[in-house]
Amino acid sequence: MPQLNPTPWFSIMVTSWFIFSFILQPKISQFTSTNQPSNKTFSATKAPSWNWPWT
């Protein structure tokens, strides 16, 4: 059963994590969001209660 042999898969995992951590992640984190967060204050609105016909 070759999937129990960790030799090739461990090196693939370490290589992929190295590529993600040191190459892709800094490039991805340089992007800026197009929708910057605003400083709006949201007021809580109280929903009107329902008038049930059987109460």
Secondary structure, DSSP 8 states (H G I E B T S, - for coil): -GGG-HHHHHHHHHHHHHHIIIIIHHHHHT---SS-----------------TT-
